[in-house]
């Protein structure tokens, strides 16, 4: 079974862009589609968390997809649910980079 056959969903990766200025002169937060309809797979691990120097953040979901230039400054949309990308892990197959594993936190709006 190939990795691509496991990617049974599609997702959109969005990248932050500065929009028009608001009434205070600050650029409005705008997200533009960077990658659309990319094959992916969303998983909901129990008890997974990200830890940095100052805090521990529960991980709501993990997204698997092919290798792209995605960073923690982007966000993912899967089945109309928007997620903040907490961590991007590049997984290898013993020879080269194989796929991405993204730790996600659901965005409440």
Buried (B, 14 or more C-beta within 10 A) or exposed (E): EEBEEEBEBBBBBBBEEEEEEEEEEEEEEEBEEBBEEBBBBBEEEEEEEBEEEEEEBEBBBBBBBBEEEBEEEBBBBBEEBBBBBBBBEEEEEEEEEBBBBBBBBEEEE
